[in-house]
């Protein structure tokens, strides 16, 4: 028996999207148990791992538009999970720091995420997981290069 979407499943982009939707749906349930979303989890985790980053650095690292990051930071700050401080080297910039509650929440959520990831990767050997991560990084890079080329082409037409 063939799948109704067999033609589409021959397309890597379609398979990536299907896998991404399925995985992110599962992860959303994990994040929700901790009152988080994918973006709030990502920001809080990065800030916990690298306290003192500027908001612009976090936005760039996570590919989040700066206005969206301001909202996310405001939400996390309002929940007492992180705090903003004026950067001593540049009074116009703000750095982000996790609170004790934020660090504890990241630890708890990360344990659940690790369990979920283990279930997600069940049946793959460690070399297969590494090959998958390498392939995904190459795809991300190649897609980024195509995006940049398309942007450059649009700018040159203007």
C-alpha positions as CSV (number, residue, x, y, z in Angstrom):
1,X,0.0,0.0,0.0
2,X,1.4,3.4,-0.9
3,X,0.9,6.6,1.0
4,X,-1.5,9.1,-0.5
5,X,1.4,11.7,-0.4
6,X,4.0,9.3,-1.9
7,X,5.0,11.9,-4.6
8,X,5.5,14.6,-1.9
9,X,7.5,12.2,0.3
10,X,10.1,12.0,-2.4
11,X,10.8,15.7,-1.7
12,X,13.3,16.3,1.1
13,X,11.7,19.6,2.0
14,X,8.3,17.9,2.5
15,X,9.8,15.2,4.7
16,X,11.7,17.8,6.7
17,X,8.4,19.7,7.3
18,X,6.5,16.6,8.3
19,X,9.2,15.5,10.7
20,X,9.5,19.0,12.1
21,X,5.7,19.4,12.7
22,X,5.5,16.0,14.4
23,X,8.6,16.7,16.6
24,X,7.6,20.3,17.5
25,X,4.1,19.1,18.5
26,X,5.6,16.7,20.9
27,X,8.1,19.2,22.3
28,X,5.3,21.8,22.7
29,X,3.6,19.4,25.1
30,X,6.9,19.1,27.1
31,X,7.4,22.9,27.1
32,X,3.7,23.5,28.2
33,X,4.2,21.4,31.3
34,X,6.7,24.0,32.4
35,X,4.7,27.0,31.2
36,X,7.0,27.6,28.2
37,X,6.9,27.7,24.5
38,X,9.7,26.8,22.0
39,X,10.8,30.4,21.8
40,X,10.7,31.1,25.6
41,X,12.5,27.8,26.3
42,X,15.2,28.7,23.7
43,X,15.8,32.2,25.0
44,X,15.8,31.1,28.7
45,X,18.2,28.2,27.9
46,X,20.6,30.5,26.0
47,X,20.6,33.1,28.6
48,X,21.2,30.5,31.3
49,X,24.1,29.0,29.4
50,X,25.6,32.4,28.6
51,X,24.5,35.0,31.1
52,X,25.3,38.6,30.2
53,X,24.5,38.3,26.5
54,X,23.0,41.5,25.0
55,X,19.4,41.2,23.6
56,X,20.8,41.7,20.1
57,X,23.1,38.8,20.5
58,X,20.3,36.5,21.7
59,X,18.1,37.6,18.8
60,X,20.9,36.9,16.3
61,X,21.8,33.5,17.8
62,X,18.2,32.3,17.8
63,X,17.2,34.0,14.5
64,X,14.4,35.9,16.3
65,X,13.3,39.4,15.1
66,X,14.4,41.9,17.7
67,X,10.8,43.3,18.4
68,X,9.7,39.7,19.0
69,X,12.6,39.1,21.4
70,X,11.6,42.2,23.4
71,X,8.2,40.6,24.0
72,X,9.7,37.2,24.9
73,X,12.2,38.8,27.3
74,X,9.3,40.9,28.8
75,X,7.3,37.7,29.4
76,X,10.2,35.9,31.0
77,X,11.1,38.9,33.1
78,X,7.5,39.3,34.2
79,X,7.5,35.7,35.4
80,X,10.7,36.3,37.4
81,X,12.8,33.9,35.2
82,X,15.3,36.5,33.9
83,X,16.3,40.1,34.5
84,X,17.7,42.8,32.3
85,X,20.7,44.9,33.3
86,X,22.3,47.9,31.7
87,X,25.5,46.9,30.0
88,X,28.5,48.5,31.8
89,X,30.4,48.9,28.6
90,X,27.5,50.4,26.6
91,X,24.8,52.1,28.7
92,X,22.4,51.9,25.7
93,X,22.5,48.1,25.6
94,X,20.9,45.7,28.0
95,X,22.3,42.3,29.0
96,X,20.2,39.4,30.1
97,X,20.7,37.2,33.2
98,X,18.7,34.2,34.5
99,X,17.3,34.3,38.0
100,X,17.6,31.4,40.3
101,X,14.0,30.4,39.4
102,X,14.9,30.7,35.7
103,X,18.0,28.4,36.1
104,X,15.9,25.9,38.0
105,X,13.2,25.9,35.3
106,X,15.7,25.3,32.6
107,X,17.2,22.4,34.5
108,X,13.7,20.8,34.9
109,X,12.6,21.5,31.4
110,X,15.9,20.3,29.9
111,X,15.5,17.0,31.7
112,X,12.1,16.5,30.1
113,X,13.3,17.7,26.7
114,X,16.2,15.2,26.9
115,X,13.7,12.3,27.6
116,X,11.6,13.5,24.7
117,X,14.5,13.7,22.4
118,X,15.6,10.2,23.4
119,X,12.1,8.9,22.4
120,X,12.3,10.9,19.2
121,X,15.6,9.3,18.2
122,X,14.7,5.8,19.3
123,X,15.9,3.3,16.7
124,X,18.8,5.4,15.5
125,X,22.4,4.6,16.4
126,X,24.7,7.3,17.7
127,X,26.5,7.5,14.3
128,X,23.1,7.9,12.6
129,X,22.1,10.7,15.0
130,X,25.4,12.5,14.3
131,X,24.9,12.0,10.5
132,X,21.4,13.4,10.8
133,X,22.6,16.5,12.7
134,X,25.4,17.0,10.2
135,X,22.9,16.7,7.3
136,X,20.5,19.1,8.9
137,X,23.2,21.6,9.4
138,X,24.3,21.4,5.8
139,X,20.6,21.8,4.6
140,X,20.2,24.8,6.9
141,X,23.4,26.3,5.6
142,X,22.5,25.7,1.9
143,X,19.0,27.1,2.5
144,X,20.5,30.2,4.1
145,X,22.9,30.7,1.2
146,X,19.9,30.5,-1.2
147,X,18.0,33.0,0.9
148,X,20.9,35.4,0.9
149,X,21.3,35.0,-2.9
150,X,17.6,35.7,-3.5
151,X,17.8,38.8,-1.2
152,X,20.9,40.1,-3.0
153,X,19.1,39.6,-6.3
154,X,16.1,41.6,-5.1
155,X,18.3,44.4,-3.8
156,X,20.2,44.6,-7.2
157,X,16.9,44.9,-9.0
158,X,15.7,47.8,-6.9
